[in-house]
Amino acid sequence: MDLLVRWLKGRIPKRIRYKLRRIVYELRALFYAGNEVFCPWCDQHFRGFVQYGAYHGPNLNVLCPKCGGFERHRLQWLYFKNKTRLFQDRLSVLHLGPEYGLYRKLSTAPNLSYISADLDSPLAMVHMDITQMPYSADSFDVIVCNHVLEHIEDDRNAMAELYRVLRPGGWAVVLVPIDKNRCDTLEDPAIKSPRDRERYYLQSDHVRLYGPDFPERLREAAFDVEINAYAACLDAETIKLFGINDREELYICRKS
């Protein structure tokens, strides 16, 4: 099924392609019916998650058969539920690069004033450039920004915009792919072709590969940054049930 999805990419308009992908994922969910693992974003059990060959390493990138959420998304749900009041308080939320499972649940949460935004995603309620957001300063209590900045040429300006629109006392979860074997972020103007970007940046539409200096970039934008190792505190049963990578870190950014 994933081969079909990849074949369709570039041959059919994005909105139609997205609808077809949802149909494929719904069918795949039937094939994975079971009770071994659980995705909280689509509230469904499966016999297992889908192995997804990608850059984090073997057997770590496992996605939900139905909503397509990765282990990082299920970890976020646990963090949101157990360590924040996202599902209780009345909050304004900006969700950048919206993922289906998160969009589905957050957009229907009665306590949230929710906006999804992206340049061209079919799930975006607002189409915009993250480096020039059409919102006044201090507009949002919470920002969710997962694997977006590695696509942005001027990521420092994007981080400054995230800081600007976040309210004092608010928080943002900002995640990117990080190669911890590097000393610092790799970005080279000579790396332009899709093939070279995939080779050096792990994906053809990435414009850099972040290193362990990523939190410092966020701090340069004036954020207070917490490198949160909540996953490492989870028990073995929870890690197995939710398909969590216990080495995953959450970057929680606050505006003091």
Phi, psi and omega per residue, in radians:
M1 nan -0.693 3.116
D2 -1.121 -0.575 3.073
L3 -1.101 -0.671 3.104
L4 -1.108 -0.772 -3.139
V5 -1.055 -0.761 -3.132
R6 -1.165 -0.631 3.127
W7 -1.137 -0.652 -3.122
L8 -1.210 -0.458 -3.087
K9 -1.078 2.248 3.130
G10 1.547 -0.207 -3.126
R11 -1.851 -0.293 -3.092
I12 -2.311 2.489 3.103
P13 -0.902 2.559 -2.969
K14 -1.007 -0.735 -3.094
R15 -1.137 -0.728 3.110
I16 -1.201 -0.706 3.112
R17 -1.049 -0.672 3.124
Y18 -1.117 -0.753 3.134
K19 -1.117 -0.693 3.099
L20 -1.138 -0.677 3.111
R21 -1.083 -0.686 3.129
R22 -1.093 -0.677 3.103
I23 -1.123 -0.776 3.125
V24 -1.050 -0.764 -3.123
Y25 -1.162 -0.639 3.097
E26 -1.115 -0.698 3.098
L27 -1.184 -0.695 3.124
R28 -1.113 -0.628 3.130
A29 -1.061 -0.623 3.094
L30 -1.125 -0.693 3.139
F31 -1.162 -0.527 -3.115
Y32 -1.673 0.291 -3.138
A33 -0.976 2.411 -3.128
G34 2.942 -2.878 -3.032
N35 -2.460 0.435 -3.063
E36 -1.571 -0.624 -3.107
V37 -2.279 2.915 -3.031
F38 -2.452 2.317 3.012
C39 -1.863 2.000 -3.104
P40 -1.266 -0.370 -3.107
W41 -1.303 -0.508 3.054
C42 -1.991 0.141 3.040
D43 0.938 0.841 -3.075
Q44 -2.508 2.490 3.048
H45 -1.605 2.671 3.113
F46 -2.465 2.901 3.073
R47 -1.317 -0.265 3.099
G48 3.086 2.935 3.027
F49 -1.624 2.889 -3.081
V50 -1.524 2.172 3.071
Q51 -1.218 2.335 -3.011
Y52 -2.296 1.903 -3.095
G53 -1.245 1.906 -3.119
A54 -2.599 -2.869 -2.850
Y55 -1.470 -0.222 -3.070
H56 -1.285 -0.288 -3.123
G57 2.160 3.003 -3.058
P58 -1.169 2.356 2.983
N59 1.099 0.380 3.090
L60 -1.844 -0.704 3.140
N61 -1.411 1.633 3.134
V62 -2.091 2.155 -3.044
L63 -1.884 2.722 3.122
C64 -1.207 2.293 -3.128
P65 -1.057 -0.500 -3.030
K66 -1.658 -0.950 -3.064
C67 -1.653 -0.246 3.136
G68 1.419 0.171 -3.128
G69 -1.258 2.517 3.126
F70 -1.606 3.103 3.123
E71 -1.054 -0.586 3.136
R72 -1.105 -0.586 3.140
H73 -1.253 -0.680 3.113
R74 -1.218 -0.599 3.031
L75 -1.104 -0.712 3.120
Q76 -1.087 -0.714 3.118
W77 -1.033 -0.790 3.121
L78 -1.088 -0.729 3.118
Y79 -1.135 -0.821 3.130
F80 -1.015 -0.770 -3.062
K81 -1.239 -0.723 -2.992
N82 -1.721 -0.357 -3.036
K83 -2.115 -0.038 3.102
T84 -2.357 3.111 3.055
R85 -1.981 0.552 -3.113
L86 -1.024 -0.611 -3.086
F87 -1.652 0.080 3.136
Q88 -2.043 -0.848 -3.025
D89 -1.396 2.775 3.028
R90 -1.427 1.963 -3.008
L91 -2.370 2.608 2.998
S92 -1.687 2.246 -3.009
V93 -2.173 2.278 2.998
L94 -1.911 2.135 -3.097
H95 -2.006 1.927 -3.082
L96 -1.700 2.402 -3.071
G97 1.041 0.981 -2.936
P98 -1.066 2.316 3.014
E99 -1.647 2.559 -2.980
Y100 -0.985 -0.885 -3.080
G101 -1.071 -0.802 3.127
L102 -1.134 -0.758 3.121
Y103 -1.025 -0.804 -3.079
R104 -1.048 -0.749 -3.068
K105 -1.458 -0.752 -3.086
L106 -1.228 -0.617 -3.104
S107 -1.228 -0.349 3.140
T108 -1.835 0.027 3.116
A109 -1.217 2.143 -3.030
P110 -1.162 -0.345 -3.094
N111 -1.593 -0.113 -3.034
L112 -1.867 2.416 2.905
S113 -1.679 1.768 -2.860
Y114 -1.949 2.380 3.033
I115 -2.309 2.212 2.994
S116 -1.767 2.472 -3.054
A117 -2.523 2.541 3.125
D118 -2.970 2.910 3.077
L119 -1.137 -0.807 -3.034
D120 -2.553 0.192 -3.121
S121 -1.122 2.402 3.061
P122 -1.082 -0.345 3.137
L123 -1.541 -0.074 -3.088
A124 -1.357 2.171 3.025
M125 -1.323 -0.472 3.095
V126 -2.273 2.253 3.069
H127 -1.701 2.121 -3.035
M128 -2.771 2.910 3.045
D129 -1.655 2.186 -3.093
I130 -1.114 -0.373 3.137
T131 -1.478 -0.101 3.103
Q132 -2.519 1.226 -3.047
M133 -1.361 2.384 -3.057
P134 -1.470 0.765 -3.121
Y135 -2.240 2.592 3.114
S136 -1.281 2.895 3.115
A137 -1.070 2.576 3.044
D138 1.096 0.781 -3.055
S139 -1.625 -0.432 -2.979
F140 -2.235 2.497 3.065
D141 -1.398 -0.572 -3.051
V142 -2.430 2.428 3.023
I143 -2.212 2.313 3.051
V144 -1.995 2.079 -3.065
C145 -2.402 1.594 -3.063
N146 -1.825 2.082 3.018
H147 0.904 0.895 3.091
V148 -1.979 -0.770 -2.969
L149 -1.114 -0.471 3.133
E150 -1.219 -0.163 3.088
H151 -1.690 -0.137 -2.966
I152 -1.758 2.154 -3.141
E153 -1.016 -0.892 -3.113
D154 -1.758 1.321 -3.054
D155 -1.233 -0.497 3.124
R156 -1.164 -0.666 3.064
N157 -1.159 -0.664 3.103
A158 -1.097 -0.740 3.104
M159 -1.100 -0.688 3.101
A160 -1.099 -0.651 3.101
E161 -1.182 -0.702 3.070
L162 -1.009 -0.775 3.133
Y163 -1.116 -0.744 -3.078
R164 -1.071 -0.783 -3.029
V165 -1.484 -0.177 3.090
L166 -1.398 2.402 3.134
R167 -1.312 2.591 3.006
P168 -0.979 2.309 -3.052
G169 1.542 -0.153 3.114
G170 -1.446 3.061 -3.129
W171 -2.487 2.684 3.105
A172 -2.323 2.459 2.969
V173 -1.807 2.115 -3.042
V174 -2.213 1.989 -3.109
L175 -2.099 2.552 3.038
V176 -2.516 2.812 2.974
P177 -1.162 2.332 -3.123
I178 -2.264 2.286 3.032
D179 -1.722 1.812 -3.079
K180 -1.374 -0.066 3.049
N181 -1.446 -0.168 3.092
R182 -1.574 2.809 3.036
C183 -1.482 -0.635 -3.118
D184 -2.641 3.124 -3.075
T185 -1.204 2.396 3.084
L186 -1.710 2.089 2.987
E187 -2.634 2.156 -3.022
D188 -2.363 2.096 3.138
P189 -1.008 -0.378 -3.137
A190 -1.334 -0.269 3.126
I191 -1.538 1.714 -3.004
K192 -2.150 -0.673 -3.022
S193 -1.227 2.619 3.089
P194 -0.949 -0.674 -3.131
R195 -1.153 -0.763 3.131
D196 -1.187 -0.667 3.119
R197 -1.129 -0.660 3.081
E198 -1.158 -0.642 -3.136
R199 -1.186 -0.804 -3.028
Y200 -1.664 -0.561 -3.056
Y201 -1.897 0.041 3.040
L202 1.451 -0.294 -3.136
Q203 -2.632 2.544 -2.992
S204 -1.182 -0.380 -3.140
D205 -1.826 0.241 3.023
H206 -1.535 2.615 3.135
V207 -2.004 0.038 3.056
R208 -2.894 2.886 2.989
L209 -2.139 1.963 -3.085
Y210 -1.230 2.581 3.022
G211 -1.974 -2.931 -3.125
P212 -1.139 -0.119 3.093
D213 -1.433 0.027 -3.123
F214 -0.933 -0.810 3.128
P215 -1.026 -0.560 3.136
E216 -1.170 -0.610 3.067
R217 -1.083 -0.724 3.117
L218 -1.155 -0.673 3.120
R219 -1.171 -0.563 3.075
E220 -1.098 -0.440 3.084
A221 -1.475 0.082 3.068
A222 1.560 0.076 3.088
F223 -1.230 2.548 2.804
D224 -1.493 2.105 -2.998
V225 -1.953 2.212 3.027
E226 -1.917 2.138 3.025
I227 -1.556 1.773 -2.943
N228 -1.690 2.117 -3.125
A229 -1.778 0.738 -3.110
Y230 -0.981 -0.630 -3.106
A231 -1.023 -0.635 -3.102
A232 -1.203 -0.269 -3.129
C233 -1.582 -0.127 -3.082
L234 -1.366 2.566 3.124
D235 -1.347 2.854 -3.045
A236 -1.059 -0.641 -3.134
E237 -1.137 -0.744 3.127
T238 -1.159 -0.732 3.131
I239 -1.044 -0.731 3.134
K240 -1.220 -0.791 -3.082
L241 -1.096 -0.733 -3.065
F242 -1.661 -0.054 -3.138
G243 1.103 0.876 -3.049
I244 -1.625 2.482 2.939
N245 -1.541 1.935 -3.035
D246 -1.255 -0.065 3.061
R247 -1.700 -0.066 3.139
E248 -1.171 2.363 3.081
E249 -1.985 2.530 3.067
L250 -1.827 2.307 3.093
Y251 -1.734 1.835 -3.098
I252 -1.754 2.054 -3.062
C253 -1.900 2.261 -3.120
R254 -2.126 2.604 3.081
K255 -1.898 1.866 -3.038
S256 -1.369 nan nan
